[in-house]
Amino acid sequence: MINKCLFPVAGYGTRFLPATKSMPKEMLPILDKPLVQYGVEEAAEAGLHDIGFVTGRGKRAIEDHFDVSYELEHQIAGTGKEKSLEGIRALINACTFSYTRQINMRGLGDAILKGEAVVGDEPFAVVLADDLCIGEERGVLAQMVGLYNQYRCSIVAIEAVPEDQTSSYGVIDGEKISDSLVRVTNMVEKPAPEDAPTNLAIIGRYILTPDIFDILRNTEPGKNGEIQLTDALMHQANSGCVMAYKFAGRRFDCGSVAGYVEATNYFYENVFDEHP
C-alpha cells in the first residue's frame, strides 16, 4: 500500500517574479484556494494521508497553511466565513504533515533524495503542485495508485505536448502496453524538438519505488549541476520496469503565466460555485 506523498516545493518560482519574491509559488491561488492545497486534496483522495514537503528558504507560508490559525478562527467564529475553512480543516484533520529542507537548489532529483528523511523505505507518490490536474472520474494520483497495485513499479504520468514544447519536459519512448500505458525504454530530459524520441512528456505526477533513493545517490549531476530524476528513472527502466501512464483528465501548467490564467478561467467557469 502507498500511504505517502512527497511535495518538492523548494523552487524559487522565478517565472512569477516579483509576486514570488516573498510568496511561495505553490501558494498562488486558483480563485480562493492555493495550488498546493489542490495537490494535497488529490493525494488525500488517493488514500495518501502522510504528506511530506521538501521546502526551502521563504516557504514558511506552506507550513502555516496546513496548520490551525487560532487568531483567524477566533475572529470569524460564528460567522458565515467559517464555511470557507471547511476544506482546509478537513485536510488538517485527515493528514499528517512533515517537512525537510533542500538547502541548495540542485534539481528535482536532489529534492526527492532529500525527501528520503520523511518517506523512508516505502513506495511513495510525488506531486509537483504547479501542475494542476483534474481527473475525469477520479484524480490522477488515484488512477496511478491503482496501476501501482497492479504493476508494483515506478510510474510516471505523461501527456502528448506540441512538438515544439518538448524542450520544457522529460520525454519518454517505449513499448505500448495499451492505449494509456507505455513501458519505458527511453527517457530524455528536455530534448530539442529534433532530438525528442516522441512528444510524450512527463508531467508532475509520479509513483516511485524506494530503490530510487540509492540510484539518486549515485547519479552524477547533469546540466547546471542538477541531479535529474529522469536519469534515475532511466536506470530503473533499464534494470527493471518503469511505466508511463496517459492519465484520464486535464492538466494545467500553472508554472507558466498563460497556464495559470487558463486554470483560473476554467475553475471560475466550471468549478467555482460563488459567481456574482
C-alpha positions in Angstrom: 0.0 0.0 0.0 1.1 3.5 -0.7 0.5 6.0 2.1 2.9 8.8 1.5 3.1 11.7 -0.9 6.1 14.0 -1.4 5.8 17.6 -2.5 9.1 19.2 -3.7 8.3 22.9 -3.0 11.8 24.5 -2.6 12.0 26.2 -6.0 12.1 30.0 -6.4 9.2 30.4 -8.9 11.1 32.9 -11.0 8.6 32.9 -13.8 6.2 34.7 -11.4 8.5 37.4 -10.1 8.0 39.8 -8.5 5.0 38.0 -6.9 7.1 35.1 -5.7 9.8 37.3 -4.2 8.2 36.8 -0.8 5.4 34.4 -1.5 5.9 30.7 -2.5 4.6 30.0 -6.0 2.8 27.0 -4.5 0.7 29.4 -2.5 -0.5 31.3 -5.6 -4.3 31.0 -5.6 -6.6 29.5 -8.2 -9.6 31.5 -7.2 -9.9 31.0 -3.4 -7.5 28.1 -2.9 -3.7 27.8 -3.2 -2.2 25.5 -5.7 -0.6 23.3 -3.1 -3.9 22.6 -1.4 -5.3 21.2 -4.7 -2.4 18.9 -4.8 -2.8 17.7 -1.2 -6.5 17.2 -1.8 -5.7 15.0 -4.8 -3.3 13.0 -2.7 -5.9 12.5 0.1 -8.5 11.4 -2.4 -6.0 8.7 -3.5 -5.6 7.5 0.1 -2.3 9.2 0.7 -2.5 10.9 4.0 1.1 11.1 5.1 2.2 14.3 3.3 5.9 15.3 3.2 7.2 18.7 1.9 10.8 19.4 0.8 10.9 23.1 1.4 13.5 25.9 1.2 14.0 29.4 2.3 11.0 31.6 2.3 8.5 28.8 2.3 7.1 29.0 5.8 3.7 30.1 4.4 3.1 26.5 3.2 3.7 25.1 6.7 1.4 27.7 8.2 -1.3 27.0 5.7 -1.5 23.4 6.9 -1.9 24.4 10.5 -4.6 25.9 12.7 -4.7 29.7 12.7 -6.2 30.4 16.2 -6.4 34.2 15.8 -8.2 34.0 12.4 -10.6 31.3 13.6 -11.4 33.3 16.7 -12.2 36.3 14.6 -14.5 34.5 12.2 -16.1 32.2 14.8 -19.9 32.1 14.4 -19.9 33.9 11.1 -20.6 32.7 7.6 -16.8 33.0 6.9 -16.2 29.8 8.8 -17.5 27.8 5.8 -14.5 28.9 3.8 -12.2 27.0 6.1 -14.1 23.7 6.0 -11.9 22.2 3.2 -8.5 23.0 4.8 -9.8 21.9 8.2 -10.7 18.6 6.8 -7.3 18.1 5.3 -5.5 19.1 8.5 -7.6 16.5 10.4 -7.2 13.8 7.8 -3.5 14.1 7.1 -0.1 14.3 8.8 2.4 16.8 7.5 6.2 16.5 7.7 8.9 18.9 6.5 12.5 18.8 5.5 14.7 21.3 3.6 16.6 21.4 0.4 19.5 23.7 1.2 20.9 24.1 -2.3 18.8 24.0 -5.4 20.3 21.0 -7.2 17.3 19.8 -9.2 14.3 17.6 -8.8 16.3 14.5 -8.2 18.1 16.1 -5.3 14.9 17.4 -3.9 13.4 13.9 -3.9 16.6 12.5 -2.4 16.2 15.0 0.5 12.7 13.6 0.9 14.0 10.2 2.0 14.1 11.5 5.5 10.3 11.8 5.5 9.5 8.9 3.2 11.6 6.1 4.5 11.8 2.7 2.8 8.4 2.7 1.2 6.9 3.4 -2.3 5.6 6.9 -2.5 3.9 9.4 -4.7 5.4 12.8 -5.9 3.3 15.8 -6.8 4.6 19.0 -8.4 2.0 21.4 -7.3 2.3 23.8 -10.2 0.9 21.0 -12.4 -2.8 21.3 -11.5 -4.7 18.2 -12.6 -8.3 17.3 -12.9 -9.2 13.7 -13.3 -12.2 12.6 -15.3 -13.8 10.2 -12.8 -11.1 10.2 -10.1 -8.0 12.1 -9.5 -4.7 11.4 -11.4 -3.0 10.0 -8.3 -5.9 7.7 -7.6 -5.6 6.4 -11.1 -1.9 5.8 -10.7 -2.2 4.1 -7.3 -4.5 1.6 -9.0 -1.8 1.0 -11.6 0.9 0.6 -9.0 -1.1 -2.0 -7.2 -1.1 -4.0 -10.4 2.5 -3.5 -11.7 4.5 -2.7 -8.5 7.0 -0.4 -10.2 7.7 3.3 -10.7 5.0 5.1 -12.8 5.2 8.5 -14.4 2.2 10.4 -15.7 2.5 11.6 -19.3 0.6 13.6 -21.9 1.2 14.5 -25.5 2.5 18.0 -26.0 3.1 20.1 -29.1 6.4 19.0 -30.6 7.9 22.5 -30.3 7.5 22.3 -26.5 9.5 19.1 -25.8 12.5 21.1 -24.6 10.4 22.0 -21.5 9.9 18.4 -20.3 11.3 15.0 -19.8 10.2 12.9 -22.8 9.7 9.2 -22.9 9.5 6.4 -25.5 8.8 2.8 -25.1 6.7 -0.3 -25.7 3.0 0.3 -25.9 1.1 -1.9 -23.4 -2.3 -0.3 -24.1 -3.8 2.9 -25.3 -3.0 4.6 -22.0 0.1 2.6 -20.8 3.7 2.5 -22.1 6.6 0.5 -20.7 9.5 3.0 -20.8 12.6 2.1 -22.8 14.0 5.6 -23.3 13.7 8.9 -21.4 15.4 12.2 -22.3 15.4 15.4 -20.2 14.3 18.5 -22.1 15.3 17.5 -25.6 15.2 19.9 -28.6 12.3 19.0 -30.9 14.6 17.5 -33.4 16.1 15.2 -30.8 12.9 14.2 -29.0 12.1 10.5 -29.3 8.3 11.2 -29.1 6.1 14.1 -27.9 5.0 12.1 -24.8 6.0 14.4 -21.9 6.3 13.6 -18.2 4.1 15.9 -16.1 4.2 16.4 -12.3 2.8 13.2 -11.0 5.0 10.2 -10.1 4.8 7.0 -8.1 8.3 5.9 -7.1 9.7 2.7 -5.5 12.2 3.3 -2.7 15.2 2.0 -4.6 15.1 5.4 -6.3 17.0 6.9 -3.4 20.1 4.7 -3.8 20.0 5.3 -7.5 19.8 9.1 -7.0 22.7 9.0 -4.5 24.8 7.5 -7.3 23.5 9.7 -10.2 26.1 12.2 -11.5 24.9 15.8 -11.7 23.9 16.9 -15.2 23.2 20.3 -16.8 23.7 23.2 -14.4 24.9 20.8 -11.7 21.5 19.4 -11.2 20.6 15.8 -10.3 18.0 14.7 -12.8 15.2 12.4 -11.8 14.9 11.3 -15.4 18.4 9.8 -15.2 17.5 7.8 -12.1 14.2 6.7 -13.7 16.1 5.6 -16.8 18.3 3.4 -14.6 15.2 1.8 -13.1 13.8 1.3 -16.6 17.0 -0.5 -17.8 17.3 -2.7 -14.7 13.6 -3.4 -14.1 10.5 -1.6 -15.1 9.0 2.0 -15.3 5.5 2.5 -16.7 4.3 5.8 -18.3 0.6 6.5 -18.0 -1.6 8.7 -20.2 -4.0 9.8 -17.4 -7.6 10.4 -17.9 -8.2 14.1 -17.2 -6.8 17.5 -17.9 -3.6 19.3 -16.7 -2.9 23.0 -16.4 0.8 24.2 -16.3 0.4 26.7 -13.6 4.2 27.2 -13.5 3.6 29.5 -16.5 1.5 32.7 -16.5 -0.5 31.5 -19.5 -1.3 28.2 -17.9 -2.1 29.8 -14.6 -4.6 32.2 -16.3 -6.1 29.3 -18.2 -6.6 27.3 -15.0 -8.2 30.3 -13.2 -10.6 30.8 -16.0 -11.5 27.1 -16.2 -12.1 26.8 -12.5 -14.2 30.0 -12.4 -16.4 28.8 -15.3 -16.7 25.1 -14.3 -15.9 24.6 -10.6 -16.4 27.8 -8.6 -19.9 28.0 -7.1 -20.0 31.6 -5.9 -20.3 33.5 -9.2 -21.7 37.1 -8.7 
